[in-house]
Amino acid sequence: MLTDGTRRLRADAARNSERIARAAREVYAETGPDATLDDIARRADVGIATLYRRFPNKEELLRAAIEQGIGEQLSPAIEQALGDDDPKRGLVTLMEATLSMVAHERNTFAAAHNAGALTTELTAPFLDSMTLLIDRGQQAGVIRADLIPDDVHVIIGMLASLMSCIESEGDGWRRYVALMLDGMSPVGASPLPAAAPLRRAENRNCSF
C-alpha cells in the first residue's frame, strides 16, 4: 500500500524526470548535439546525481526527451490526421507536423542518432499512422497503388535528413514535402522498380 510520503516521492521523481527531459531539449537546441549532461542538469536545476538517478545513461535521457517532444508536438497531429476523412490531407498534416518537429528538435535528434538512441519504439506510432493513411489513400485512389510501407520510411528519413542542409529558421523543408507528395500521386506515375529490403538493424542511418 502506498503512503502519502511514497506518493509525494514518486510525484517529485516524475516532475524531476519531466523537467530534466525538457531541459535537455532546450540545451540541445541552444548549444548543439554535443551538449553535456552537466549543462542539462544545471538547466534543470538538479544535481548531476539526481539526473543519473532518473536517467542512468545518455541514451535513456535522449529517448525521454524525444518522447516528450513527440507527445507535445506530434501526437495531436497524429490524432488530427487519422480523424480526417480526406486521407491525403491527413497525410499532409502528419508529414508537415513531423518535419516541423524534426526542424525544431534537430539537435536532440542528432544527439539521439549519434548515441544510437533512436529506436523503432519511438517511431512506431508515427510510422504506423503513416502506413494507415497511405493505405486509406490507396483505397481512395489518391495515393499510387505501388507504394509500400518501407517506401514511406525511406521518404521520411530523406526528408528528415534535409534538416542538416537547410537554414535552421524558416520552413524551407515544405518545398520538399510538396515534391514527395507529388511523387506519391498516381497521376502520371511511372512503374517503380522492385523494392530492396531495408537494413535497419545494420545501418543506423536508416533511423526511421
Backbone as JSON Lines, residues from 0, in Angstrom:
{"i":0,"aa":"M","n":[0.85,-1.19,0.0],"ca":[0.0,0.0,0.0],"c":[0.89,1.25,0.0]}
{"i":1,"aa":"L","n":[0.55,2.2,-0.87],"ca":[1.34,3.42,-0.96],"c":[0.95,4.4,0.14]}
{"i":2,"aa":"T","n":[1.95,4.95,0.81],"ca":[1.69,6.0,1.79],"c":[1.7,7.35,1.09]}
{"i":3,"aa":"D","n":[1.22,8.38,1.81],"ca":[1.26,9.73,1.23],"c":[2.68,10.16,0.92]}
{"i":4,"aa":"G","n":[3.61,9.77,1.8],"ca":[5.0,10.12,1.57],"c":[5.56,9.47,0.32]}
{"i":5,"aa":"T","n":[5.21,8.2,0.12],"ca":[5.68,7.5,-1.08],"c":[5.1,8.13,-2.33]}
{"i":6,"aa":"R","n":[3.81,8.49,-2.29],"ca":[3.18,9.14,-3.44],"c":[3.87,10.47,-3.76]}
{"i":7,"aa":"R","n":[4.21,11.23,-2.71],"ca":[4.89,12.51,-2.93],"c":[6.26,12.29,-3.56]}
{"i":8,"aa":"L","n":[6.99,11.28,-3.06],"ca":[8.31,10.98,-3.63],"c":[8.2,10.6,-5.1]}
{"i":9,"aa":"R","n":[7.21,9.78,-5.43],"ca":[7.03,9.38,-6.82],"c":[6.62,10.55,-7.69]}
{"i":10,"aa":"A","n":[5.77,11.41,-7.16],"ca":[5.35,12.6,-7.92],"c":[6.55,13.52,-8.14]}
{"i":11,"aa":"D","n":[7.38,13.68,-7.1],"ca":[8.58,14.51,-7.24],"c":[9.52,13.92,-8.28]}
{"i":12,"aa":"A","n":[9.67,12.61,-8.27],"ca":[10.55,11.95,-9.24],"c":[10.05,12.15,-10.66]}
{"i":13,"aa":"A","n":[8.72,12.03,-10.83],"ca":[8.14,12.22,-12.16],"c":[8.34,13.65,-12.64]}
{"i":14,"aa":"R","n":[8.17,14.62,-11.73],"ca":[8.38,16.02,-12.1],"c":[9.84,16.28,-12.45]}
{"i":15,"aa":"N","n":[10.75,15.68,-11.67],"ca":[12.17,15.83,-11.98],"c":[12.5,15.27,-13.37]}
{"i":16,"aa":"S","n":[11.95,14.09,-13.67],"ca":[12.21,13.47,-14.97],"c":[11.7,14.34,-16.1]}
{"i":17,"aa":"E","n":[10.51,14.88,-15.92],"ca":[9.94,15.75,-16.96],"c":[10.78,17.03,-17.11]}
{"i":18,"aa":"R","n":[11.21,17.6,-15.99],"ca":[11.99,18.84,-16.04],"c":[13.35,18.59,-16.69]}
{"i":19,"aa":"I","n":[13.96,17.45,-16.39],"ca":[15.27,17.13,-16.98],"c":[15.14,16.91,-18.47]}
{"i":20,"aa":"A","n":[14.1,16.19,-18.9],"ca":[13.9,15.95,-20.33],"c":[13.67,17.27,-21.07]}
{"i":21,"aa":"R","n":[12.89,18.15,-20.47],"ca":[12.65,19.46,-21.11],"c":[13.93,20.29,-21.15]}
{"i":22,"aa":"A","n":[14.7,20.24,-20.09],"ca":[15.97,20.96,-20.07],"c":[16.91,20.43,-21.14]}
{"i":23,"aa":"A","n":[16.9,19.12,-21.34],"ca":[17.75,18.53,-22.38],"c":[17.38,19.09,-23.75]}
{"i":24,"aa":"R","n":[16.09,19.15,-24.03],"ca":[15.65,19.68,-25.33],"c":[16.08,21.13,-25.49]}
{"i":25,"aa":"E","n":[15.97,21.92,-24.43],"ca":[16.35,23.33,-24.51],"c":[17.86,23.48,-24.72]}
{"i":26,"aa":"V","n":[18.64,22.72,-23.97],"ca":[20.1,22.84,-24.05],"c":[20.61,22.37,-25.4]}
{"i":27,"aa":"Y","n":[20.07,21.25,-25.89],"ca":[20.49,20.78,-27.22],"c":[20.12,21.81,-28.29]}
{"i":28,"aa":"A","n":[18.94,22.39,-28.18],"ca":[18.51,23.39,-29.17],"c":[19.46,24.58,-29.19]}
{"i":29,"aa":"E","n":[19.95,24.97,-28.02],"ca":[20.78,26.17,-27.92],"c":[22.25,25.92,-28.23]}
{"i":30,"aa":"T","n":[22.76,24.76,-27.81],"ca":[24.21,24.55,-27.89],"c":[24.63,23.46,-28.86]}
{"i":31,"aa":"G","n":[23.68,22.66,-29.37],"ca":[24.03,21.64,-30.34],"c":[24.04,20.24,-29.74]}
{"i":32,"aa":"P","n":[24.24,19.23,-30.59],"ca":[24.13,17.84,-30.15],"c":[25.24,17.37,-29.22]}
{"i":33,"aa":"D","n":[26.27,18.18,-29.02],"ca":[27.37,17.79,-28.14],"c":[27.22,18.36,-26.73]}
{"i":34,"aa":"A","n":[26.05,18.85,-26.4],"ca":[25.82,19.39,-25.05],"c":[26.09,18.3,-24.01]}
{"i":35,"aa":"T","n":[26.56,18.72,-22.84],"ca":[26.93,17.76,-21.8],"c":[25.78,17.56,-20.8]}
{"i":36,"aa":"L","n":[25.85,16.44,-20.1],"ca":[24.85,16.17,-19.08],"c":[24.95,17.17,-17.94]}
{"i":37,"aa":"D","n":[26.15,17.67,-17.66],"ca":[26.3,18.71,-16.63],"c":[25.53,19.97,-17.01]}
{"i":38,"aa":"D","n":[25.61,20.35,-18.3],"ca":[24.85,21.52,-18.77],"c":[23.36,21.3,-18.57]}
{"i":39,"aa":"I","n":[22.91,20.1,-18.87],"ca":[21.47,19.79,-18.77],"c":[21.03,19.8,-17.32]}
{"i":40,"aa":"A","n":[21.84,19.22,-16.44],"ca":[21.49,19.22,-15.01],"c":[21.39,20.64,-14.48]}
{"i":41,"aa":"R","n":[22.33,21.51,-14.87],"ca":[22.26,22.91,-14.41],"c":[21.0,23.58,-14.92]}
{"i":42,"aa":"R","n":[20.64,23.35,-16.19],"ca":[19.42,23.97,-16.73],"c":[18.18,23.47,-15.99]}
{"i":43,"aa":"A","n":[18.18,22.19,-15.63],"ca":[17.03,21.61,-14.93],"c":[17.03,21.95,-13.44]}
{"i":44,"aa":"D","n":[18.11,22.59,-12.97],"ca":[18.25,22.96,-11.56],"c":[18.22,21.72,-10.65]}
{"i":45,"aa":"V","n":[18.95,20.69,-11.09],"ca":[19.11,19.49,-10.28],"c":[20.59,19.13,-10.25]}
{"i":46,"aa":"G","n":[20.98,18.34,-9.28],"ca":[22.35,17.85,-9.24],"c":[22.57,16.75,-10.27]}
{"i":47,"aa":"I","n":[23.82,16.54,-10.64],"ca":[24.11,15.51,-11.63],"c":[23.73,14.14,-11.1]}
{"i":48,"aa":"A","n":[23.81,13.94,-9.78],"ca":[23.42,12.65,-9.19],"c":[21.92,12.41,-9.38]}
{"i":49,"aa":"T","n":[21.13,13.47,-9.24],"ca":[19.69,13.34,-9.47],"c":[19.41,12.98,-10.92]}
{"i":50,"aa":"L","n":[20.13,13.63,-11.84],"ca":[19.95,13.31,-13.25],"c":[20.23,11.85,-13.5]}
{"i":51,"aa":"Y","n":[21.32,11.33,-12.94],"ca":[21.67,9.93,-13.17],"c":[20.7,8.97,-12.49]}
{"i":52,"aa":"R","n":[20.1,9.4,-11.39],"ca":[19.08,8.54,-10.77],"c":[17.88,8.39,-11.69]}
{"i":53,"aa":"R","n":[17.5,9.48,-12.33],"ca":[16.35,9.44,-13.23],"c":[16.72,8.78,-14.57]}
{"i":54,"aa":"F","n":[17.93,9.07,-15.05],"ca":[18.37,8.57,-16.36],"c":[19.79,8.04,-16.23]}
{"i":55,"aa":"P","n":[19.94,6.73,-16.06],"ca":[21.27,6.15,-15.8],"c":[22.29,6.37,-16.92]}
{"i":56,"aa":"N","n":[21.82,6.68,-18.12],"ca":[22.76,6.93,-19.22],"c":[22.14,7.95,-20.18]}
{"i":57,"aa":"K","n":[22.99,8.45,-21.07],"ca":[22.58,9.49,-22.0],"c":[21.49,9.01,-22.95]}
{"i":58,"aa":"E","n":[21.57,7.73,-23.36],"ca":[20.58,7.2,-24.29],"c":[19.17,7.27,-23.7]}
{"i":59,"aa":"E","n":[19.03,6.92,-22.42],"ca":[17.7,6.95,-21.8],"c":[17.18,8.39,-21.71]}
{"i":60,"aa":"L","n":[18.06,9.32,-21.41],"ca":[17.64,10.73,-21.35],"c":[17.2,11.21,-22.73]}
{"i":61,"aa":"L","n":[17.94,10.87,-23.76],"ca":[17.57,11.29,-25.11],"c":[16.25,10.68,-25.55]}
{"i":62,"aa":"R","n":[16.04,9.43,-25.23],"ca":[14.74,8.82,-25.58],"c":[13.59,9.52,-24.86]}
{"i":63,"aa":"A","n":[13.81,9.85,-23.58],"ca":[12.76,10.55,-22.83],"c":[12.51,11.93,-23.42]}
{"i":64,"aa":"A","n":[13.57,12.62,-23.84],"ca":[13.41,13.96,-24.42],"c":[12.62,13.88,-25.73]}
{"i":65,"aa":"I","n":[12.93,12.9,-26.55],"ca":[12.22,12.76,-27.82],"c":[10.78,12.33,-27.59]}
{"i":66,"aa":"E","n":[10.56,11.43,-26.64],"ca":[9.18,11.03,-26.32],"c":[8.37,12.23,-25.86]}
{"i":67,"aa":"Q","n":[8.99,13.1,-25.08],"ca":[8.3,14.3,-24.62],"c":[7.94,15.19,-25.8]}
{"i":68,"aa":"G","n":[8.89,15.38,-26.72],"ca":[8.62,16.2,-27.91],"c":[7.53,15.6,-28.77]}
{"i":69,"aa":"I","n":[7.55,14.28,-28.94],"ca":[6.52,13.62,-29.74],"c":[5.16,13.8,-29.09]}
{"i":70,"aa":"G","n":[5.11,13.62,-27.77],"ca":[3.84,13.76,-27.06],"c":[3.25,15.15,-27.19]}
{"i":71,"aa":"E","n":[4.1,16.16,-27.17],"ca":[3.62,17.54,-27.21],"c":[3.35,18.02,-28.63]}
{"i":72,"aa":"Q","n":[4.19,17.62,-29.59],"ca":[4.12,18.2,-30.92],"c":[3.53,17.29,-31.98]}
{"i":73,"aa":"L","n":[3.72,15.98,-31.83],"ca":[3.3,15.08,-32.9],"c":[2.03,14.31,-32.6]}
{"i":74,"aa":"S","n":[1.83,13.93,-31.36],"ca":[0.63,13.13,-31.03],"c":[-0.67,13.84,-31.41]}
{"i":75,"aa":"P","n":[-0.8,15.17,-31.14],"ca":[-2.04,15.84,-31.58],"c":[-2.22,15.8,-33.09]}
{"i":76,"aa":"A","n":[-1.11,15.9,-33.85],"ca":[-1.2,15.85,-35.31],"c":[-1.6,14.47,-35.79]}
{"i":77,"aa":"I","n":[-1.1,13.43,-35.12],"ca":[-1.5,12.06,-35.48],"c":[-3.0,11.89,-35.3]}
{"i":78,"aa":"E","n":[-3.51,12.38,-34.17],"ca":[-4.96,12.27,-33.91],"c":[-5.75,13.04,-34.96]}
{"i":79,"aa":"Q","n":[-5.29,14.24,-35.29],"ca":[-5.99,15.05,-36.3],"c":[-5.95,14.37,-37.67]}
{"i":80,"aa":"A","n":[-4.78,13.85,-38.04],"ca":[-4.61,13.24,-39.36],"c":[-5.47,11.99,-39.5]}
{"i":81,"aa":"L","n":[-5.5,11.15,-38.48],"ca":[-6.27,9.92,-38.55],"c":[-7.77,10.2,-38.52]}
{"i":82,"aa":"G","n":[-8.16,11.34,-37.94],"ca":[-9.57,11.69,-37.89],"c":[-10.07,12.42,-39.11]}
{"i":83,"aa":"D","n":[-9.18,12.74,-40.05],"ca":[-9.55,13.47,-41.25],"c":[-10.18,12.51,-42.25]}
{"i":84,"aa":"D","n":[-11.32,12.88,-42.84],"ca":[-11.96,12.0,-43.82],"c":[-11.29,12.07,-45.19]}
{"i":85,"aa":"D","n":[-10.32,12.97,-45.36],"ca":[-9.53,13.04,-46.59],"c":[-8.15,12.48,-46.27]}
{"i":86,"aa":"P","n":[-7.83,11.26,-46.71],"ca":[-6.56,10.64,-46.31],"c":[-5.34,11.39,-46.8]}
{"i":87,"aa":"K","n":[-5.42,12.01,-47.97],"ca":[-4.26,12.74,-48.45],"c":[-4.03,14.0,-47.63]}
{"i":88,"aa":"R","n":[-5.1,14.68,-47.27],"ca":[-4.97,15.85,-46.41],"c":[-4.41,15.44,-45.05]}
{"i":89,"aa":"G","n":[-4.88,14.3,-44.54],"ca":[-4.34,13.79,-43.28],"c":[-2.87,13.48,-43.4]}
{"i":90,"aa":"L","n":[-2.46,12.94,-44.54],"ca":[-1.05,12.63,-44.77],"c":[-0.21,13.91,-44.78]}
{"i":91,"aa":"V","n":[-0.73,14.95,-45.42],"ca":[-0.04,16.24,-45.43],"c":[0.1,16.77,-44.01]}
{"i":92,"aa":"T","n":[-0.98,16.7,-43.23],"ca":[-0.94,17.17,-41.84],"c":[0.15,16.46,-41.06]}
{"i":93,"aa":"L","n":[0.22,15.14,-41.21],"ca":[1.17,14.37,-40.43],"c":[2.61,14.58,-40.89]}
{"i":94,"aa":"M","n":[2.8,14.63,-42.2],"ca":[4.16,14.85,-42.71],"c":[4.68,16.23,-42.32]}
{"i":95,"aa":"E","n":[3.83,17.24,-42.44],"ca":[4.26,18.59,-42.08],"c":[4.52,18.72,-40.58]}
{"i":96,"aa":"A","n":[3.68,18.09,-39.77],"ca":[3.9,18.14,-38.32],"c":[5.2,17.43,-37.95]}
{"i":97,"aa":"T","n":[5.48,16.33,-38.63],"ca":[6.71,15.59,-38.35],"c":[7.94,16.4,-38.71]}
{"i":98,"aa":"L","n":[7.94,16.99,-39.89],"ca":[9.11,17.77,-40.31],"c":[9.26,19.03,-39.47]}
{"i":99,"aa":"S","n":[8.15,19.62,-39.05],"ca":[8.22,20.79,-38.18],"c":[8.85,20.41,-36.84]}
{"i":100,"aa":"M","n":[8.47,19.25,-36.3],"ca":[9.04,18.8,-35.04],"c":[10.53,18.5,-35.2]}
{"i":101,"aa":"V","n":[10.9,17.81,-36.28],"ca":[12.31,17.48,-36.5],"c":[13.13,18.77,-36.67]}
{"i":102,"aa":"A","n":[12.56,19.77,-37.35],"ca":[13.26,21.04,-37.51],"c":[13.48,21.71,-36.16]}
{"i":103,"aa":"H","n":[12.45,21.67,-35.32],"ca":[12.54,22.31,-34.02],"c":[13.48,21.57,-33.08]}
{"i":104,"aa":"E","n":[13.5,20.25,-33.18],"ca":[14.27,19.4,-32.27],"c":[15.5,18.8,-32.96]}
{"i":105,"aa":"R","n":[15.97,19.44,-34.01],"ca":[17.01,18.82,-34.84],"c":[18.25,18.42,-34.05]}
{"i":106,"aa":"N","n":[18.67,19.23,-33.09],"ca":[19.88,18.89,-32.34],"c":[19.65,17.73,-31.39]}
{"i":107,"aa":"T","n":[18.44,17.64,-30.84],"ca":[18.12,16.5,-29.98],"c":[18.1,15.22,-30.81]}
{"i":108,"aa":"F","n":[17.52,15.28,-32.0],"ca":[17.52,14.11,-32.87],"c":[18.94,13.75,-33.29]}
{"i":109,"aa":"A","n":[19.76,14.75,-33.58],"ca":[21.15,14.47,-33.96],"c":[21.9,13.79,-32.82]}
{"i":110,"aa":"A","n":[21.7,14.28,-31.61],"ca":[22.35,13.66,-30.45],"c":[21.86,12.23,-30.25]}
{"i":111,"aa":"A","n":[20.54,12.02,-30.42],"ca":[19.99,10.68,-30.27],"c":[20.52,9.74,-31.34]}
{"i":112,"aa":"H","n":[20.64,10.26,-32.56],"ca":[21.19,9.45,-33.65],"c":[22.64,9.07,-33.35]}
{"i":113,"aa":"N","n":[23.43,10.04,-32.9],"ca":[24.84,9.77,-32.6],"c":[25.0,8.76,-31.47]}
{"i":114,"aa":"A","n":[24.06,8.79,-30.52],"ca":[24.14,7.9,-29.36],"c":[23.46,6.55,-29.6]}
{"i":115,"aa":"G","n":[22.84,6.38,-30.77],"ca":[22.11,5.15,-31.04],"c":[20.84,5.02,-30.23]}
{"i":116,"aa":"A","n":[20.24,6.17,-29.87],"ca":[19.06,6.16,-29.01],"c":[17.75,6.17,-29.78]}
{"i":117,"aa":"L","n":[17.81,6.33,-31.11],"ca":[16.57,6.28,-31.9],"c":[16.17,4.82,-32.1]}
{"i":118,"aa":"T","n":[15.01,4.47,-31.64],"ca":[14.55,3.08,-31.69],"c":[13.23,2.98,-32.44]}
{"i":119,"aa":"T","n":[12.9,1.77,-32.86],"ca":[11.62,1.56,-33.54],"c":[10.44,1.87,-32.62]}
{"i":120,"aa":"E","n":[10.64,1.7,-31.3],"ca":[9.55,2.01,-30.37],"c":[9.2,3.49,-30.4]}
{"i":121,"aa":"L","n":[10.22,4.35,-30.59],"ca":[9.97,5.78,-30.63],"c":[9.2,6.18,-31.89]}
{"i":122,"aa":"T","n":[9.57,5.58,-33.02],"ca":[8.97,5.99,-34.29],"c":[7.73,5.2,-34.67]}
{"i":123,"aa":"A","n":[7.44,4.12,-33.95],"ca":[6.33,3.25,-34.34],"c":[4.97,3.96,-34.42]}
{"i":124,"aa":"P","n":[4.58,4.78,-33.43],"ca":[3.26,5.42,-33.54],"c":[3.11,6.26,-34.8]}
{"i":125,"aa":"F","n":[4.17,7.0,-35.14],"ca":[4.15,7.83,-36.33],"c":[4.1,6.96,-37.6]}
{"i":126,"aa":"L","n":[5.0,5.98,-37.68],"ca":[5.08,5.16,-38.9],"c":[3.81,4.33,-39.09]}
{"i":127,"aa":"D","n":[3.26,3.82,-37.99],"ca":[2.0,3.07,-38.1],"c":[0.88,3.96,-38.63]}
{"i":128,"aa":"S","n":[0.85,5.19,-38.16],"ca":[-0.18,6.13,-38.62],"c":[0.03,6.48,-40.09]}
{"i":129,"aa":"M","n":[1.28,6.69,-40.49],"ca":[1.59,6.98,-41.89],"c":[1.15,5.82,-42.78]}
{"i":130,"aa":"T","n":[1.45,4.59,-42.34],"ca":[1.09,3.42,-43.12],"c":[-0.43,3.32,-43.29]}
{"i":131,"aa":"L","n":[-1.16,3.6,-42.21],"ca":[-2.62,3.56,-42.27],"c":[-3.16,4.62,-43.23]}
{"i":132,"aa":"L","n":[-2.6,5.82,-43.18],"ca":[-3.05,6.89,-44.08],"c":[-2.72,6.57,-45.53]}
{"i":133,"aa":"I","n":[-1.55,5.97,-45.77],"ca":[-1.2,5.56,-47.13],"c":[-2.2,4.53,-47.64]}
{"i":134,"aa":"D","n":[-2.53,3.55,-46.79],"ca":[-3.49,2.52,-47.19],"c":[-4.85,3.13,-47.51]}
{"i":135,"aa":"R","n":[-5.3,4.07,-46.67],"ca":[-6.58,4.74,-46.94],"c":[-6.51,5.52,-48.24]}
{"i":136,"aa":"G","n":[-5.38,6.2,-48.46],"ca":[-5.23,6.97,-49.69],"c":[-5.21,6.09,-50.93]}
{"i":137,"aa":"Q","n":[-4.6,4.92,-50.82],"ca":[-4.59,3.99,-51.96],"c":[-6.0,3.48,-52.25]}
{"i":138,"aa":"Q","n":[-6.73,3.17,-51.19],"ca":[-8.11,2.72,-51.39],"c":[-8.97,3.81,-52.02]}
{"i":139,"aa":"A","n":[-8.66,5.07,-51.68],"ca":[-9.43,6.2,-52.23],"c":[-8.92,6.62,-53.62]}
{"i":140,"aa":"G","n":[-7.8,6.03,-54.07],"ca":[-7.27,6.33,-55.38],"c":[-6.48,7.63,-55.46]}
{"i":141,"aa":"V","n":[-6.05,8.16,-54.3],"ca":[-5.3,9.43,-54.32],"c":[-3.81,9.22,-54.03]}
{"i":142,"aa":"I","n":[-3.41,7.99,-53.69],"ca":[-2.01,7.62,-53.48],"c":[-1.69,6.46,-54.41]}
{"i":143,"aa":"R","n":[-0.55,6.5,-55.06],"ca":[-0.2,5.46,-56.02],"c":[-0.24,4.08,-55.36]}
{"i":144,"aa":"A","n":[-0.73,3.11,-56.12],"ca":[-1.0,1.79,-55.55],"c":[0.25,0.98,-55.27]}
{"i":145,"aa":"D","n":[1.38,1.32,-55.91],"ca":[2.59,0.51,-55.74],"c":[3.49,1.0,-54.61]}
{"i":146,"aa":"L","n":[3.03,1.99,-53.83],"ca":[3.79,2.45,-52.67],"c":[3.66,1.42,-51.55]}
{"i":147,"aa":"I","n":[4.75,1.1,-50.87],"ca":[4.73,0.16,-49.76],"c":[5.21,0.87,-48.5]}
{"i":148,"aa":"P","n":[4.92,0.31,-47.29],"ca":[5.32,0.98,-46.05],"c":[6.8,1.32,-45.98]}
{"i":149,"aa":"D","n":[7.67,0.43,-46.45],"ca":[9.11,0.74,-46.39],"c":[9.45,1.98,-47.21]}
{"i":150,"aa":"D","n":[8.72,2.22,-48.3],"ca":[8.95,3.43,-49.09],"c":[8.72,4.67,-48.22]}
{"i":151,"aa":"V","n":[7.68,4.62,-47.41],"ca":[7.34,5.76,-46.56],"c":[8.46,5.99,-45.54]}
{"i":152,"aa":"H","n":[8.99,4.9,-44.97],"ca":[10.08,5.02,-44.0],"c":[11.27,5.74,-44.64]}
{"i":153,"aa":"V","n":[11.61,5.34,-45.85],"ca":[12.75,5.95,-46.54],"c":[12.47,7.41,-46.87]}
{"i":154,"aa":"I","n":[11.26,7.69,-47.36],"ca":[10.9,9.06,-47.71],"c":[11.02,9.99,-46.5]}
{"i":155,"aa":"I","n":[10.49,9.55,-45.36],"ca":[10.56,10.39,-44.17],"c":[12.01,10.54,-43.7]}
{"i":156,"aa":"G","n":[12.79,9.46,-43.81],"ca":[14.2,9.55,-43.46],"c":[14.93,10.56,-44.34]}
{"i":157,"aa":"M","n":[14.62,10.55,-45.63],"ca":[15.25,11.52,-46.54],"c":[14.84,12.94,-46.2]}
{"i":158,"aa":"L","n":[13.55,13.13,-45.93],"ca":[13.09,14.47,-45.58],"c":[13.72,14.95,-44.27]}
{"i":159,"aa":"A","n":[13.82,14.04,-43.29],"ca":[14.43,14.41,-42.01],"c":[15.89,14.79,-42.19]}
{"i":160,"aa":"S","n":[16.57,14.11,-43.11],"ca":[18.0,14.41,-43.33],"c":[18.2,15.8,-43.91]}
{"i":161,"aa":"L","n":[17.16,16.39,-44.48],"ca":[17.27,17.75,-45.02],"c":[17.63,18.77,-43.95]}
{"i":162,"aa":"M","n":[17.28,18.47,-42.71],"ca":[17.42,19.47,-41.66],"c":[18.87,19.88,-41.43]}
{"i":163,"aa":"S","n":[19.81,19.03,-41.84],"ca":[21.22,19.42,-41.7],"c":[21.71,20.22,-42.9]}
{"i":164,"aa":"C","n":[20.84,20.39,-43.91],"ca":[21.26,21.04,-45.16],"c":[20.57,22.38,-45.41]}
{"i":165,"aa":"I","n":[19.55,22.7,-44.63],"ca":[18.81,23.94,-44.87],"c":[18.9,24.83,-43.64]}
{"i":166,"aa":"E","n":[18.49,26.08,-43.79],"ca":[18.56,27.03,-42.69],"c":[17.74,26.54,-41.5]}
{"i":167,"aa":"S","n":[18.27,26.77,-40.31],"ca":[17.59,26.29,-39.11],"c":[16.29,27.02,-38.85]}
{"i":168,"aa":"E","n":[16.19,28.25,-39.33],"ca":[14.95,29.0,-39.18],"c":[14.14,28.92,-40.48]}
{"i":169,"aa":"G","n":[12.85,29.13,-40.38],"ca":[12.01,29.1,-41.58],"c":[11.47,27.7,-41.86]}
{"i":170,"aa":"D","n":[10.8,27.6,-43.01],"ca":[10.13,26.34,-43.34],"c":[10.45,25.92,-44.78]}
{"i":171,"aa":"G","n":[11.72,26.05,-45.15],"ca":[12.12,25.65,-46.49],"c":[11.88,24.19,-46.79]}
{"i":172,"aa":"W","n":[11.77,23.36,-45.74],"ca":[11.5,21.94,-45.92],"c":[10.15,21.68,-46.57]}
{"i":173,"aa":"R","n":[9.23,22.64,-46.49],"ca":[7.89,22.42,-47.06],"c":[7.96,22.17,-48.57]}
{"i":174,"aa":"R","n":[8.93,22.77,-49.24],"ca":[9.1,22.55,-50.68],"c":[9.3,21.06,-50.97]}
{"i":175,"aa":"Y","n":[10.08,20.4,-50.14],"ca":[10.42,19.01,-50.39],"c":[9.3,18.06,-49.97]}
{"i":176,"aa":"V","n":[8.53,18.47,-48.98],"ca":[7.32,17.71,-48.65],"c":[6.38,17.72,-49.85]}
{"i":177,"aa":"A","n":[6.21,18.9,-50.46],"ca":[5.32,19.01,-51.63],"c":[5.83,18.15,-52.78]}
{"i":178,"aa":"L","n":[7.15,18.13,-53.0],"ca":[7.71,17.3,-54.06],"c":[7.47,15.82,-53.78]}
{"i":179,"aa":"M","n":[7.66,15.4,-52.54],"ca":[7.43,13.99,-52.19],"c":[5.97,13.61,-52.34]}
{"i":180,"aa":"L","n":[5.07,14.51,-51.95],"ca":[3.65,14.22,-52.08],"c":[3.25,14.09,-53.54]}
{"i":181,"aa":"D","n":[3.83,14.93,-54.4],"ca":[3.57,14.78,-55.83],"c":[4.04,13.41,-56.33]}
{"i":182,"aa":"G","n":[5.18,12.95,-55.79],"ca":[5.7,11.65,-56.18],"c":[4.83,10.5,-55.72]}
{"i":183,"aa":"M","n":[4.01,10.72,-54.68],"ca":[3.11,9.68,-54.2],"c":[1.8,9.64,-54.98]}
{"i":184,"aa":"S","n":[1.57,10.64,-55.81],"ca":[0.31,10.72,-56.54],"c":[0.28,9.68,-57.67]}
{"i":185,"aa":"P","n":[-0.88,9.09,-57.94],"ca":[-0.99,8.16,-59.06],"c":[-1.01,8.85,-60.42]}
{"i":186,"aa":"V","n":[-1.23,10.16,-60.43],"ca":[-1.35,10.89,-61.7],"c":[0.02,10.95,-62.38]}
{"i":187,"aa":"G","n":[0.13,10.39,-63.55],"ca":[1.37,10.42,-64.33],"c":[2.49,9.58,-63.75]}
{"i":188,"aa":"A","n":[2.17,8.68,-62.83],"ca":[3.21,7.89,-62.17],"c":[3.78,6.83,-63.11]}
{"i":189,"aa":"S","n":[5.09,6.67,-63.09],"ca":[5.76,5.58,-63.83],"c":[5.88,4.37,-62.9]}
{"i":190,"aa":"P","n":[5.9,3.16,-63.46],"ca":[6.06,1.96,-62.61],"c":[7.37,2.02,-61.82]}
{"i":191,"aa":"L","n":[7.32,1.59,-60.57],"ca":[8.5,1.62,-59.73],"c":[9.33,0.34,-59.89]}
{"i":192,"aa":"P","n":[10.65,0.44,-59.82],"ca":[11.48,-0.77,-59.75],"c":[11.17,-1.55,-58.48]}
{"i":193,"aa":"A","n":[11.63,-2.78,-58.42],"ca":[11.38,-3.62,-57.24],"c":[12.03,-2.99,-56.01]}
{"i":194,"aa":"A","n":[11.37,-3.14,-54.87],"ca":[11.87,-2.58,-53.61],"c":[12.97,-3.46,-53.04]}
{"i":195,"aa":"A","n":[13.99,-2.84,-52.47],"ca":[15.04,-3.56,-51.77],"c":[14.73,-3.55,-50.28]}
{"i":196,"aa":"P","n":[15.01,-4.63,-49.56],"ca":[14.74,-4.65,-48.11],"c":[15.6,-3.64,-47.38]}
{"i":197,"aa":"L","n":[15.04,-3.02,-46.35],"ca":[15.8,-2.07,-45.54],"c":[16.66,-2.82,-44.52]}
{"i":198,"aa":"R","n":[17.8,-2.24,-44.2],"ca":[18.73,-2.85,-43.26],"c":[18.8,-2.02,-42.0]}
{"i":199,"aa":"R","n":[17.68,-1.91,-41.3],"ca":[17.63,-1.02,-40.13],"c":[18.58,-1.45,-39.03]}
{"i":200,"aa":"A","n":[18.65,-2.74,-38.76],"ca":[19.46,-3.21,-37.65],"c":[20.94,-3.02,-37.9]}
{"i":201,"aa":"E","n":[21.37,-3.03,-39.18],"ca":[22.79,-2.94,-39.51],"c":[23.22,-1.52,-39.8]}
{"i":202,"aa":"N","n":[22.28,-0.65,-40.14],"ca":[22.65,0.68,-40.6],"c":[21.89,1.72,-39.81]}
{"i":203,"aa":"R","n":[22.59,2.41,-38.89],"ca":[21.92,3.4,-38.05],"c":[21.46,4.6,-38.84]}
{"i":204,"aa":"N","n":[21.95,4.75,-40.07],"ca":[21.47,5.86,-40.89],"c":[20.01,5.67,-41.29]}
{"i":205,"aa":"C","n":[19.54,4.41,-41.27],"ca":[18.12,4.15,-41.54],"c":[17.35,4.37,-40.24]}
{"i":206,"aa":"S","n":[17.29,5.61,-39.79],"ca":[16.76,5.91,-38.47],"c":[15.25,5.79,-38.38]}
{"i":207,"aa":"F","n":[14.58,5.69,-39.54],"ca":[13.14,5.52,-39.5],"c":[12.77,4.1,-39.88]}
